[in-house]
Each structure stands twice: as C-alpha cells, then as structure tokens.
Amino acid sequence: MNCRSLRNNCNLGGKPYALRMDFDERQLRAFIAIADTGSLGRAARVVNLTQPSLSRLVQGIEERLGHRLFDRGGKGMALTDAGRLLLPHARHLVAEMQNTRDELAALRGLRRGTVRIGAVAAVLRTLVASAIGSVLVETPDLAFELVEGVDGELLDALLTRRIDLAVSSQPLDHDEVVPIGECTYRDSFAVFCAASHTLPPRPTLAQAMTRGWVMPGHAFTPRGTFEEIVRRHSLTPRVVVECGSVEAMIAVSASSELLCWLPEPLLAPHLASGAMRKLDIAELALQRRFILHRRKSGLLPDAASQFVRHFPLVGSGA
C-alpha cells in the first residue's frame, strides 16, 4: 500500500503549524521502529533494512516535513517535539493500512485478518491462550499478535492502535476507551516461596514481613496493591530484588529465601514440579477480576470481533 495523507493543525514551537504530507508506509514503519527502539541499529533489524538505508528514509521524511524528528546523540535517537507529535498519527496510519490490507485479502479468500490483543501476564498465558485455541478451531486462518503489559501499558497500546483489544485487571479510565464486558475468569494473588523455605505453611503476616521479597517495580499495579495492603497493618516489606519479569521473579524466589506475591496460575508448573510452595497468609490472598476493552472510535476489525465472540464474558453465554 503506497501512501496515505495526514492532515493535522497543531502548535509547534508555540506557533500554529499546518501539516499536510503524503507518507510512504515504509517510511512510517521506519520512523516508528526508531521511536520504539531508540536506536538505528536495533530499528534496522526490526524493519529488515541496513542502517544507511534506514537513515535515508528518515532523512527523507524530515526534509519533506521541514522538521527534525530525532535528536541524534551518544545515547541513541530521542524524539524531538515534532517526532512526538507525528508518532501517534504514524501508528494510526500504519494500523489502518494493515486493517485495509487484511480486509482486501479476506475478499480474495487469502486470510481472515489479524487479532491484536494485549493483556496482563496471567491472563495472556491462560484465558487469552485458551480463547485463541477455540477461535482457531473455527477460523484456522486467523493470525494473532499478542502484547503483554501492565494496565497503563495496555491503555497506551490501545490508544496508539498497536492493539485492538485489551484485557486489564482494572477499568481503563480514558474517554477514548470503552469496556466490552467483564470476563468470567478470575484469579488470585498469593505468597510463594522456595520449597525448602524455613517459614511454616501458615505464617502470620508479621512473620512474612521479617523476610525479604522479590517484587516488580513501583510502576506495576501489583506492587502498589501489595504495599497498600501491608501498610494497613502498619508493616513495611523489605524488597531485596526488583524485577519486571515474572519468570525471573519466580526463579529468584525458587533459588533463595525471598518471598514473592504473584497470581496463582503463573506458579502452577512450579508448584507441580515441587520447586515452589504456596504460603497461606489470609491478608495477602486477593482475587482479581478482568475487563475486556476496545477503542471507542471506529469499527472493531472483523478478526477482533470473531475473537470477542469466543471470549468468555459475563452474560455472553460463552
């Protein structure tokens, strides 16, 4: 698909600026790849181009726009004000091009489109995976793109059109996002430790707080929830290791005396293998519900609609 036209009136450098530009899809994808990776080298691998070719593509956009899109420094490529302005529009155009391509291909009977879904880790690995299996039995020519992230990241992915559906543990509070429905699926957070840990199976919360913890960073919703629960009991956790990877958290806990607080489904194989065990601490047993969201504007792509029909929502009969 060759070009799309973008019009936008905005303030750039304190002055109204009218932007009208025909963009080649290759240029847009190159621009997005650099913005996402912050590096010409990494972006070149993403879009399968040499660094000189990628650099020329971006320079071509900058020359036609009359604005630099990146500050090039020793630490990589950082978006300028003009680059930050262009990025959401570029994502929108690329997503619309791909949706159109999928729909045209469907008319020729080549494929039925791509379902782009984002979800928190526990749901992506359980509920979403199960729903994909059901969808593929009925529609085996669908393709899927999956994004794992926390609620804030999922909201951003929806707004920038990197995904069409998001399954979050909290309502995504934004004017441009609407809930489709609440999932029938629930999971529970609990405390886990290495099988050889010295704590008894039912320690008190105070006993658990004398031990070290491996936790996600403060940007992750579970960390805030955990600390709020503990504060209500006038206790303070000693976080020894911070990590954004669930599997790394589990590995550290399984190899040490550190405790972790995670959704039970993620620990199932580790409990079954005998590497980990669950601690029964009532104050830290927390059940979660999940909500399926979409963007408010525009039609939901047909491929995504097919997925929703197979997704178990309260009242859907699924």
Contacts in CASP RR format, 6 or more apart in sequence:
PFRMAT RR
TARGET T0000
AUTHOR 0000-0000-0000
METHOD contacts of the structure
MODEL  1
MNCRSLRNNCNLGGKPYALRMDFDERQLRAFIAIADTGSLGRAARVVNLT
QPSLSRLVQGIEERLGHRLFDRGGKGMALTDAGRLLLPHARHLVAEMQNT
RDELAALRGLRRGTVRIGAVAAVLRTLVASAIGSVLVETPDLAFELVEGV
DGELLDALLTRRIDLAVSSQPLDHDEVVPIGECTYRDSFAVFCAASHTLP
PRPTLAQAMTRGWVMPGHAFTPRGTFEEIVRRHSLTPRVVVECGSVEAMI
AVSASSELLCWLPEPLLAPHLASGAMRKLDIAELALQRRFILHRRKSGLL
PDAASQFVRHFPLVGSGA
1 25 0 8 1.000
1 97 0 8 1.000
1 100 0 8 1.000
1 101 0 8 1.000
2 24 0 8 1.000
2 25 0 8 1.000
3 22 0 8 1.000
3 23 0 8 1.000
3 24 0 8 1.000
3 25 0 8 1.000
4 22 0 8 1.000
4 23 0 8 1.000
4 25 0 8 1.000
4 93 0 8 1.000
4 96 0 8 1.000
4 97 0 8 1.000
5 20 0 8 1.000
5 21 0 8 1.000
5 22 0 8 1.000
5 23 0 8 1.000
6 19 0 8 1.000
6 20 0 8 1.000
6 21 0 8 1.000
6 23 0 8 1.000
6 89 0 8 1.000
6 93 0 8 1.000
7 18 0 8 1.000
7 19 0 8 1.000
7 20 0 8 1.000
8 18 0 8 1.000
8 19 0 8 1.000
8 85 0 8 1.000
8 89 0 8 1.000
9 16 0 8 1.000
9 17 0 8 1.000
9 18 0 8 1.000
9 19 0 8 1.000
10 16 0 8 1.000
10 17 0 8 1.000
10 19 0 8 1.000
10 85 0 8 1.000
11 17 0 8 1.000
12 67 0 8 1.000
12 81 0 8 1.000
12 82 0 8 1.000
12 85 0 8 1.000
13 81 0 8 1.000
19 65 0 8 1.000
21 64 0 8 1.000
21 65 0 8 1.000
23 61 0 8 1.000
23 90 0 8 1.000
23 93 0 8 1.000
25 93 0 8 1.000
25 94 0 8 1.000
25 97 0 8 1.000
26 47 0 8 1.000
26 57 0 8 1.000
27 57 0 8 1.000
27 58 0 8 1.000
27 60 0 8 1.000
27 61 0 8 1.000
28 90 0 8 1.000
28 93 0 8 1.000
28 94 0 8 1.000
29 47 0 8 1.000
29 94 0 8 1.000
30 43 0 8 1.000
30 47 0 8 1.000
30 49 0 8 1.000
30 54 0 8 1.000
30 57 0 8 1.000
30 58 0 8 1.000
31 57 0 8 1.000
31 58 0 8 1.000
31 61 0 8 1.000
31 69 0 8 1.000
31 83 0 8 1.000
31 86 0 8 1.000
31 87 0 8 1.000
31 90 0 8 1.000
32 87 0 8 1.000
32 90 0 8 1.000
32 91 0 8 1.000
32 94 0 8 1.000
33 42 0 8 1.000
33 43 0 8 1.000
33 46 0 8 1.000
33 47 0 8 1.000
33 54 0 8 1.000
34 40 0 8 1.000
34 43 0 8 1.000
34 54 0 8 1.000
34 58 0 8 1.000
34 70 0 8 1.000
34 77 0 8 1.000
35 77 0 8 1.000
35 79 0 8 1.000
35 83 0 8 1.000
35 87 0 8 1.000
36 43 0 8 1.000
36 46 0 8 1.000
37 43 0 8 1.000
37 46 0 8 1.000
38 76 0 8 1.000
38 77 0 8 1.000
38 78 0 8 1.000
39 76 0 8 1.000
39 77 0 8 1.000
40 51 0 8 1.000
40 54 0 8 1.000
40 55 0 8 1.000
40 76 0 8 1.000
40 77 0 8 1.000
41 51 0 8 1.000
41 54 0 8 1.000
43 54 0 8 1.000
43 77 0 8 1.000
44 50 0 8 1.000
44 51 0 8 1.000
44 53 0 8 1.000
44 54 0 8 1.000
47 54 0 8 1.000
49 57 0 8 1.000
58 69 0 8 1.000
58 70 0 8 1.000
61 69 0 8 1.000
62 68 0 8 1.000
62 69 0 8 1.000
65 82 0 8 1.000
65 86 0 8 1.000
67 80 0 8 1.000
67 82 0 8 1.000
67 83 0 8 1.000
68 80 0 8 1.000
68 82 0 8 1.000
69 79 0 8 1.000
69 80 0 8 1.000
69 82 0 8 1.000
69 83 0 8 1.000
69 86 0 8 1.000
70 77 0 8 1.000
70 78 0 8 1.000
70 79 0 8 1.000
70 80 0 8 1.000
70 83 0 8 1.000
71 77 0 8 1.000
71 78 0 8 1.000
71 79 0 8 1.000
71 80 0 8 1.000
79 87 0 8 1.000
87 160 0 8 1.000
88 159 0 8 1.000
88 160 0 8 1.000
91 160 0 8 1.000
91 161 0 8 1.000
91 162 0 8 1.000
92 160 0 8 1.000
92 161 0 8 1.000
95 161 0 8 1.000
95 162 0 8 1.000
96 161 0 8 1.000
98 114 0 8 1.000
99 301 0 8 1.000
102 111 0 8 1.000
102 112 0 8 1.000
102 113 0 8 1.000
102 114 0 8 1.000
102 301 0 8 1.000
102 303 0 8 1.000
103 113 0 8 1.000
103 301 0 8 1.000
103 302 0 8 1.000
105 111 0 8 1.000
105 113 0 8 1.000
106 112 0 8 1.000
106 113 0 8 1.000
106 302 0 8 1.000
111 141 0 8 1.000
111 142 0 8 1.000
111 143 0 8 1.000
112 139 0 8 1.000
112 141 0 8 1.000
112 142 0 8 1.000
112 302 0 8 1.000
112 303 0 8 1.000
112 306 0 8 1.000
113 141 0 8 1.000
113 142 0 8 1.000
113 143 0 8 1.000
113 301 0 8 1.000
113 302 0 8 1.000
113 303 0 8 1.000
114 142 0 8 1.000
114 143 0 8 1.000
114 144 0 8 1.000
114 145 0 8 1.000
114 303 0 8 1.000
115 132 0 8 1.000
115 135 0 8 1.000
115 142 0 8 1.000
115 143 0 8 1.000
115 144 0 8 1.000
115 145 0 8 1.000
115 164 0 8 1.000
115 165 0 8 1.000
115 301 0 8 1.000
115 303 0 8 1.000
115 304 0 8 1.000
115 306 0 8 1.000
115 307 0 8 1.000
116 144 0 8 1.000
116 145 0 8 1.000
116 147 0 8 1.000
116 162 0 8 1.000
116 163 0 8 1.000
116 164 0 8 1.000
116 165 0 8 1.000
116 304 0 8 1.000
117 124 0 8 1.000
117 128 0 8 1.000
117 144 0 8 1.000
117 145 0 8 1.000
117 146 0 8 1.000
117 147 0 8 1.000
117 163 0 8 1.000
117 164 0 8 1.000
117 165 0 8 1.000
117 166 0 8 1.000
117 167 0 8 1.000
117 304 0 8 1.000
117 307 0 8 1.000
118 124 0 8 1.000
118 128 0 8 1.000
118 146 0 8 1.000
118 147 0 8 1.000
118 148 0 8 1.000
118 149 0 8 1.000
118 154 0 8 1.000
118 157 0 8 1.000
118 163 0 8 1.000
118 165 0 8 1.000
118 166 0 8 1.000
118 167 0 8 1.000
119 127 0 8 1.000
119 128 0 8 1.000
119 146 0 8 1.000
119 147 0 8 1.000
119 148 0 8 1.000
119 149 0 8 1.000
119 154 0 8 1.000
119 166 0 8 1.000
119 167 0 8 1.000
119 168 0 8 1.000
120 148 0 8 1.000
120 149 0 8 1.000
120 150 0 8 1.000
120 151 0 8 1.000
120 154 0 8 1.000
120 167 0 8 1.000
120 168 0 8 1.000
120 169 0 8 1.000
120 290 0 8 1.000
121 148 0 8 1.000
121 149 0 8 1.000
121 246 0 8 1.000
121 263 0 8 1.000
121 266 0 8 1.000
122 187 0 8 1.000
122 263 0 8 1.000
122 265 0 8 1.000
122 266 0 8 1.000
123 167 0 8 1.000
123 169 0 8 1.000
123 183 0 8 1.000
123 185 0 8 1.000
123 187 0 8 1.000
123 290 0 8 1.000
124 146 0 8 1.000
124 148 0 8 1.000
124 167 0 8 1.000
125 265 0 8 1.000
125 266 0 8 1.000
126 185 0 8 1.000
126 187 0 8 1.000
126 265 0 8 1.000
127 167 0 8 1.000
127 183 0 8 1.000
127 185 0 8 1.000
127 290 0 8 1.000
127 311 0 8 1.000
127 312 0 8 1.000
128 146 0 8 1.000
128 167 0 8 1.000
131 307 0 8 1.000
131 310 0 8 1.000
131 311 0 8 1.000
131 312 0 8 1.000
132 144 0 8 1.000
132 307 0 8 1.000
134 310 0 8 1.000
135 142 0 8 1.000
135 306 0 8 1.000
135 307 0 8 1.000
135 310 0 8 1.000
136 142 0 8 1.000
138 306 0 8 1.000
138 310 0 8 1.000
139 306 0 8 1.000
142 303 0 8 1.000
142 306 0 8 1.000
142 307 0 8 1.000
143 303 0 8 1.000
145 163 0 8 1.000
147 153 0 8 1.000
147 154 0 8 1.000
147 157 0 8 1.000
147 162 0 8 1.000
147 163 0 8 1.000
149 157 0 8 1.000
150 219 0 8 1.000
150 220 0 8 1.000
150 221 0 8 1.000
151 168 0 8 1.000
151 169 0 8 1.000
151 170 0 8 1.000
151 172 0 8 1.000
151 221 0 8 1.000
152 168 0 8 1.000
152 172 0 8 1.000
154 163 0 8 1.000
154 166 0 8 1.000
154 167 0 8 1.000
154 168 0 8 1.000
154 172 0 8 1.000
154 293 0 8 1.000
155 166 0 8 1.000
155 168 0 8 1.000
155 172 0 8 1.000
155 174 0 8 1.000
155 177 0 8 1.000
157 163 0 8 1.000
157 166 0 8 1.000
158 164 0 8 1.000
158 166 0 8 1.000
158 172 0 8 1.000
158 176 0 8 1.000
158 177 0 8 1.000
158 293 0 8 1.000
158 294 0 8 1.000
158 295 0 8 1.000
159 174 0 8 1.000
159 176 0 8 1.000
159 177 0 8 1.000
159 295 0 8 1.000
161 295 0 8 1.000
164 294 0 8 1.000
164 295 0 8 1.000
164 300 0 8 1.000
164 301 0 8 1.000
164 304 0 8 1.000
165 180 0 8 1.000
165 292 0 8 1.000
165 293 0 8 1.000
165 294 0 8 1.000
165 304 0 8 1.000
165 307 0 8 1.000
165 308 0 8 1.000
166 172 0 8 1.000
166 177 0 8 1.000
166 292 0 8 1.000
166 293 0 8 1.000
166 294 0 8 1.000
167 183 0 8 1.000
167 290 0 8 1.000
167 291 0 8 1.000
167 292 0 8 1.000
167 293 0 8 1.000
168 290 0 8 1.000
168 291 0 8 1.000
168 293 0 8 1.000
169 221 0 8 1.000
169 288 0 8 1.000
169 289 0 8 1.000
169 290 0 8 1.000
169 291 0 8 1.000
170 221 0 8 1.000
170 291 0 8 1.000
171 179 0 8 1.000
171 291 0 8 1.000
172 179 0 8 1.000
172 291 0 8 1.000
172 293 0 8 1.000
175 296 0 8 1.000
176 295 0 8 1.000
176 296 0 8 1.000
176 297 0 8 1.000
177 293 0 8 1.000
177 294 0 8 1.000
177 295 0 8 1.000
177 296 0 8 1.000
178 293 0 8 1.000
178 294 0 8 1.000
178 295 0 8 1.000
178 296 0 8 1.000
179 291 0 8 1.000
179 292 0 8 1.000
179 293 0 8 1.000
180 292 0 8 1.000
180 293 0 8 1.000
180 294 0 8 1.000
180 308 0 8 1.000
180 313 0 8 1.000
181 291 0 8 1.000
181 292 0 8 1.000
181 313 0 8 1.000
181 314 0 8 1.000
182 289 0 8 1.000
182 290 0 8 1.000
182 291 0 8 1.000
182 292 0 8 1.000
182 313 0 8 1.000
182 314 0 8 1.000
183 289 0 8 1.000
183 290 0 8 1.000
183 291 0 8 1.000
183 292 0 8 1.000
183 311 0 8 1.000
183 312 0 8 1.000
183 313 0 8 1.000
183 314 0 8 1.000
184 312 0 8 1.000
184 313 0 8 1.000
184 314 0 8 1.000
184 318 0 8 1.000
185 290 0 8 1.000
185 312 0 8 1.000
186 287 0 8 1.000
186 288 0 8 1.000
186 289 0 8 1.000
186 290 0 8 1.000
187 263 0 8 1.000
187 264 0 8 1.000
187 265 0 8 1.000
187 287 0 8 1.000
187 288 0 8 1.000
188 263 0 8 1.000
188 264 0 8 1.000
188 285 0 8 1.000
188 286 0 8 1.000
188 287 0 8 1.000
188 288 0 8 1.000
189 222 0 8 1.000
189 225 0 8 1.000
189 261 0 8 1.000
189 262 0 8 1.000
189 263 0 8 1.000
189 264 0 8 1.000
189 284 0 8 1.000
189 285 0 8 1.000
189 286 0 8 1.000
189 287 0 8 1.000
189 288 0 8 1.000
190 261 0 8 1.000
190 262 0 8 1.000
190 264 0 8 1.000
190 278 0 8 1.000
190 279 0 8 1.000
190 281 0 8 1.000
190 284 0 8 1.000
190 285 0 8 1.000
191 208 0 8 1.000
191 259 0 8 1.000
191 260 0 8 1.000
191 261 0 8 1.000
191 278 0 8 1.000
191 279 0 8 1.000
191 281 0 8 1.000
191 284 0 8 1.000
192 250 0 8 1.000
192 253 0 8 1.000
192 259 0 8 1.000
192 260 0 8 1.000
192 261 0 8 1.000
192 262 0 8 1.000
192 267 0 8 1.000
192 270 0 8 1.000
192 271 0 8 1.000
192 276 0 8 1.000
192 277 0 8 1.000
192 278 0 8 1.000
192 279 0 8 1.000
193 199 0 8 1.000
193 253 0 8 1.000
193 257 0 8 1.000
193 258 0 8 1.000
193 259 0 8 1.000
193 260 0 8 1.000
193 276 0 8 1.000
193 277 0 8 1.000
193 279 0 8 1.000
194 253 0 8 1.000
194 254 0 8 1.000
194 255 0 8 1.000
194 256 0 8 1.000
194 257 0 8 1.000
194 275 0 8 1.000
194 276 0 8 1.000
194 277 0 8 1.000
195 254 0 8 1.000
195 274 0 8 1.000
195 275 0 8 1.000
195 276 0 8 1.000
195 277 0 8 1.000
197 257 0 8 1.000
197 259 0 8 1.000
197 277 0 8 1.000
198 257 0 8 1.000
199 207 0 8 1.000
199 208 0 8 1.000
199 211 0 8 1.000
199 259 0 8 1.000
199 279 0 8 1.000
201 277 0 8 1.000
201 279 0 8 1.000
201 280 0 8 1.000
202 279 0 8 1.000
202 280 0 8 1.000
202 281 0 8 1.000
203 279 0 8 1.000
203 281 0 8 1.000
204 281 0 8 1.000
205 230 0 8 1.000
205 233 0 8 1.000
205 235 0 8 1.000
205 281 0 8 1.000
205 283 0 8 1.000
205 284 0 8 1.000
206 233 0 8 1.000
206 235 0 8 1.000
208 259 0 8 1.000
208 279 0 8 1.000
208 281 0 8 1.000
208 284 0 8 1.000
209 230 0 8 1.000
209 235 0 8 1.000
209 236 0 8 1.000
209 237 0 8 1.000
209 238 0 8 1.000
211 238 0 8 1.000
211 257 0 8 1.000
211 258 0 8 1.000
211 259 0 8 1.000
212 237 0 8 1.000
212 238 0 8 1.000
212 239 0 8 1.000
212 240 0 8 1.000
212 257 0 8 1.000
212 258 0 8 1.000
212 259 0 8 1.000
213 237 0 8 1.000
213 238 0 8 1.000
213 239 0 8 1.000
213 240 0 8 1.000
213 241 0 8 1.000
213 258 0 8 1.000
213 259 0 8 1.000
213 260 0 8 1.000
213 261 0 8 1.000
214 239 0 8 1.000
214 240 0 8 1.000
214 241 0 8 1.000
214 242 0 8 1.000
214 243 0 8 1.000
214 249 0 8 1.000
214 252 0 8 1.000
214 253 0 8 1.000
214 256 0 8 1.000
214 258 0 8 1.000
214 259 0 8 1.000
214 260 0 8 1.000
215 222 0 8 1.000
215 223 0 8 1.000
215 226 0 8 1.000
215 237 0 8 1.000
215 239 0 8 1.000
215 241 0 8 1.000
215 242 0 8 1.000
215 243 0 8 1.000
215 249 0 8 1.000
215 260 0 8 1.000
215 261 0 8 1.000
216 222 0 8 1.000
216 223 0 8 1.000
216 242 0 8 1.000
216 243 0 8 1.000
216 244 0 8 1.000
216 249 0 8 1.000
217 223 0 8 1.000
217 242 0 8 1.000
217 243 0 8 1.000
217 244 0 8 1.000
218 224 0 8 1.000
220 244 0 8 1.000
222 261 0 8 1.000
222 262 0 8 1.000
225 286 0 8 1.000
226 237 0 8 1.000
226 261 0 8 1.000
226 284 0 8 1.000
227 237 0 8 1.000
229 283 0 8 1.000
229 284 0 8 1.000
229 286 0 8 1.000
230 236 0 8 1.000
230 237 0 8 1.000
233 283 0 8 1.000
240 258 0 8 1.000
241 249 0 8 1.000
241 252 0 8 1.000
241 258 0 8 1.000
243 249 0 8 1.000
243 252 0 8 1.000
246 262 0 8 1.000
246 266 0 8 1.000
249 260 0 8 1.000
249 262 0 8 1.000
250 260 0 8 1.000
250 262 0 8 1.000
250 266 0 8 1.000
250 267 0 8 1.000
250 270 0 8 1.000
250 276 0 8 1.000
252 258 0 8 1.000
252 260 0 8 1.000
253 259 0 8 1.000
253 260 0 8 1.000
253 276 0 8 1.000
254 270 0 8 1.000
254 275 0 8 1.000
254 276 0 8 1.000
259 279 0 8 1.000
261 284 0 8 1.000
263 288 0 8 1.000
264 278 0 8 1.000
267 276 0 8 1.000
267 278 0 8 1.000
270 276 0 8 1.000
271 277 0 8 1.000
271 278 0 8 1.000
292 308 0 8 1.000
292 311 0 8 1.000
292 313 0 8 1.000
294 300 0 8 1.000
294 304 0 8 1.000
300 308 0 8 1.000
309 318 0 8 1.000
310 318 0 8 1.000
311 318 0 8 1.000
312 318 0 8 1.000
END
